[in-house]
Amino acid sequence: MSMVGTLLYQVSLDSSLRSFQYNYLMLLTPTNTYLFKRNMIHVDLCDFCFQYNEDCEHLEVLSCSTYLE
């Protein structure tokens, strides 16, 4: 088993939280960029600031100033 899989079982007991953590770590979180690539939405900009592409890095670092306010 990979190190990520092993850590998920050590960090959380809740299966839904484990699933979210795995998807987030594997960059499978349904951000606007992810949904845009699959033609599920028309624009991949952040829902809060409308300036940058909404991907995991944008949300993780919380670089969205509108979201922080």
C-alpha positions as CSV (number, residue, x, y, z in Angstrom):
1,M,0.0,0.0,0.0
2,S,1.3,3.5,-0.8
3,M,2.4,5.9,1.9
4,V,-0.7,8.1,1.3
5,G,-3.0,5.2,1.8
6,T,-1.3,4.2,5.0
7,L,-1.4,7.7,6.4
8,L,-5.1,8.1,5.6
9,Y,-5.9,5.1,7.8
10,Q,-3.8,6.5,10.7
11,V,-5.1,10.0,10.5
12,S,-8.9,9.5,10.4
13,L,-11.4,6.9,11.4
14,D,-14.3,8.4,9.4
15,S,-14.6,6.8,6.0
16,S,-16.1,9.9,4.3
17,L,-13.3,12.0,5.6
18,R,-10.7,9.5,4.4
19,S,-12.3,9.6,1.0
20,F,-12.2,13.4,0.9
21,Q,-8.6,13.4,2.0
22,Y,-7.6,10.9,-0.6
23,N,-9.3,12.9,-3.4
24,Y,-7.7,16.1,-2.2
25,L,-4.2,14.6,-2.0
26,M,-4.6,13.1,-5.5
27,L,-5.9,16.4,-6.9
28,L,-9.3,14.9,-7.6
29,T,-11.3,17.5,-5.5
30,P,-14.1,18.9,-7.7
31,T,-12.7,22.4,-8.1
32,N,-13.9,24.6,-11.0
33,T,-10.8,23.7,-13.0
34,Y,-11.5,19.9,-12.6
35,L,-15.2,20.4,-13.5
36,F,-14.2,22.6,-16.5
37,K,-11.9,20.0,-17.9
38,R,-14.8,17.6,-17.9
39,N,-17.2,20.1,-19.6
40,M,-19.5,20.3,-16.5
41,I,-19.2,24.1,-16.2
42,H,-18.4,26.9,-18.6
43,V,-15.8,28.9,-16.6
44,D,-13.0,27.7,-14.4
45,L,-12.5,30.9,-12.4
46,C,-12.7,31.0,-8.7
47,D,-16.3,31.4,-7.4
48,F,-15.1,33.9,-4.8
49,C,-12.7,36.2,-6.6
50,F,-13.4,35.6,-10.3
51,Q,-9.7,36.4,-11.0
52,Y,-7.8,33.1,-10.9
53,N,-8.4,29.5,-11.9
54,E,-9.9,27.6,-9.0
55,D,-7.6,24.7,-8.4
56,C,-6.3,22.9,-5.3
57,E,-3.3,25.2,-5.0
58,H,-5.5,28.3,-5.1
59,L,-7.8,27.0,-2.4
60,E,-5.0,25.3,-0.3
61,V,-2.9,28.4,0.0
62,L,-6.0,30.5,0.5
63,S,-4.6,33.0,-2.0
64,C,-8.1,34.1,-2.7
65,S,-8.4,37.5,-0.9
66,T,-12.2,37.6,-1.4
67,Y,-12.6,34.2,0.4
68,L,-10.5,35.4,3.3
69,E,-12.6,38.5,4.0
